[in-house]
């Protein structure tokens, strides 16, 4: 792929490493540049890196009316050798293409996606925050641009990548569990829908549930399936719970649950962490009973942004609550978080192919 570099003049670009004087928020800042590539009649063309700026799309663009848009979330880390490495970026590329198929968007070859992301990181590598626990959060996304009010797949698209220099998701440390609301009012997805894809509309649909959860002091909703029988997701994360024998249980992936790269990675790393994992359909009633009996000692969510988000309490609309592990972060959740972030940052050896060095080319 021949990328057209349209960079800011050297005098305007960051000339030294980014050294913030206070903890950075997650996902708020942007680097100097962004990657763009267009799709016309099924062919991806004109790959380019340009200064970060607003973009123009027609008011009738299909994405604005029918939500034909998908995205990914990935991270890159600076290791002790001073180089930047992406983490499992090939899995993000595969999942973007899966989401594209679900939303009738043309696929982008995985190697092209990875080349685009690495080229952008290389251009803006000095934006990597020199701060403990920091990362470059990477956001690739595709949206429909055809100017049409007819309900049909677009004939044109843009693929873009932007980046956010971010501090740790937990700026005060991995210390406080979150609270989830258990309710039967809302459902994240339905069988046969887009629940297994990272479709923008899935997240728009979750906003109302999230705002409702806040009324009960909760961070998000624990989503159930459409029969209100089985646990599905913990807000925007895969749910997990841990049995007193140390087994990590993750709900079985279905077409209403996003196949989390974090969850799958934790399952692959489990033997090295000395833990067991399994996937199964988790009945809500069994989960509640397991917490009450002490069989379930920890619970939470797995996801890219936070990695592990332990849940200390589940609340119900009637005001009752269910406390897990004395409302404290458990030892297994800590172990998973520390091991996983150690692999990401190069402090613990990663399985072959998980880390890819960003080569210096510009």
Secondary structure by P-SEA (a helix, b strand, c coil): cccccccccccccccccccccccccccccccccbbbbbbccccccccccccbbbbbbcccccccccccccccccccccccccbbbbcaaaaaaaaaaaaaaaaccccccaaaaaaaaaaaaaaacccccccccccbbbbbbccccccccccccccbbbbbbbbbbccccccccccccbbbbbcccccccccccccccccaaaaaaaaaaaaaaaaaccccccccccccccccccccbbbbbbccccccccccccccccccaaaaaaaaacccccbbbbbccccaaaaaaaaaaccccccccccccccbbbbcccccccccccccccccccaaaaaaaaaaaaaaaccccccccccccccccc
